[in-house]
């Protein structure tokens, strides 16, 4: 990655892809974060980054679907707590198989990032399980062990893959 005063570039394999223009007076992390999220949310750009990460073209903009990335968790005490969410998250269909891809951007070194990602990823799995559970509860189609589990033996939970893009200058 090369940082410039007016823009930053992310070097992906041998090609350079410009990921937005940041004015020098807008150096605050939140502003960069918002520009990055808006930029990478475009299906074609998201697919390019994922394909560069895996080393081959597997995902296109046409087989990506944006997932809801906002929400709140209701606590037992009645308080609300902000839900853990990825910066950008999409569901991809590759030959009829689904996977969930999330991208996190990081400007500063965060030694707890792996644990944050574990929390975000767990939240993504819990959302899938909750949706399956709600579906089965509505249809009243669970019996025995499936009833206790809240999901059917044959239900599919999609894998969640997280890519962290580091924009900082420290190595």
N, C-alpha and C positions, 0 to 999 in steps of 0.2 A: 504494500500500500504506500502510495506517495501522498503526502499532505501538502497542499498548496494554500496560499492565502485565500483565494476565492473559490476553490473547489477541492474536492478530494476524490481520488480514484481508488477503486478496488481492483487489484490485479488478480484475475481469475485465469489460472493456467497461463497460457502465453498471450492471451488477449486482455486488453484493458477495457474496462467498462466504467464509464463515468456514472457515479451514483448521486447526482444532484449537485446543485450549486449552493454553496453556503456563503453568505456575505460575511466579511470579516467582523462586522459589528454584531453578528448573530452567533457568537461562539458558545452561548449557553447550551448545555447538554440537552435540555428539554426541547429546544428549538431544532437542533440537529436530529434528535430522536424523531420528532414529528415529520420533518422532511424525509428522513430515511423511511419511516413507516409508510408514508404516502407514496413514495417512489417505488419501493419494493412490493407494495400491495398490488401493483399491476401484474396480471397473470403472466405475461410474457417475460417480464423482468424476474419475477419469482422463479419461474421455470428455468431461466438461464442460470440463476445462482445455484439452484438445486442440481441442475445437470453438470455444472462446473464442479460442484462438490463431489458428486458420484463418479465423475470422469467419463460420462457418456450421456447421450440424449435419451432420456427415458420419459420426461415429462414435457408436455407442451401447454401453452396457455389454455387451449381448448379443453384439456382434461383436468383442469383445476377448478375447485369450488371453494369460495371463501366460507369460513366458519365463523359463527358468532364468537366474539372475543371480549364481550363485556358481561358484567353481572356482579351480583353481590351474594354473599352467603349469610343466611339468617342464623345468628347464634342463639343458643338456648336461653340466654338472658334477655333476648329481645333486641340486642344491639345488632347492627349490621357491620360486617367486615368486608373490605374490598377483596374480591376474588382474585386468585392468582391467575394471570393470563399471559400468554405469549405476546410478543410484539406484533407478529403477523403469523397467522395460522391458516392453512388451506388443506383441503382433502384432495388427493390425487387419485385418478383412476388409470391404472396401467394394465391393459389387457384384461379388464374386468376385475382386477384385484385393487383394493383400496389401501391407502396409507395416508397418514396425517403428517404433514411437514410443517414445522414451526421454525421461524427465524427470529433470533434475538440479536440485537445490536448492542455493542458495549464499547464505550469510549475510554473508560478507565479500567485499570486492572481491578478485578473484584475477586478476592480469594474465596469468596463464598458462592461464586457463580455456579459451580457444579451443583451445590445444594439448592440454589434458586431454581435451576433447571429441573432438578428432581421434583421439586414442589410443583412447578408448572406442568411437567409431564404427568405427574400423578393426578393433577387436577383434570387434565385432558382425558385420562383413562376413566376417572370418576364420572365425568360428564357422559361419556359413552355408556358406562354401566347404568347411570341414572336414566338415560333415554331408553335403554333396553328394558329396564325395570318398569318404567312408566308404561311402555308399550304392552308389556305382559300383564301388568296390573289392570290396564284398561280392557284387555282381551280375556282376562281371567283364565289363562292357559297354562299355568304352572302347577305341577304336582310333585309331591315328595321332596327329593333333594333339590330339584329345580325351584320349588316354592321357597325353600329355606334360603337358597342362594340368590333368588330374585332374578335369575337369568336361566335360559335353557342351556343344556349341554352343548348344543350345536350353534349357539349364538356366536357371532364373530365380533371380536374387539380389534379394531384396526391398530396397527403399530404406529407409534408416535416417534418421529425422528426430529431432533432439534439441531439446528446449525447456529452457532454463535459467530457473528461477524465482529471482529475487534477492530476498531478504528483508531485506537490509541497509538502513541508514538513510542512507548516503552516496549521493550521486547523481553 
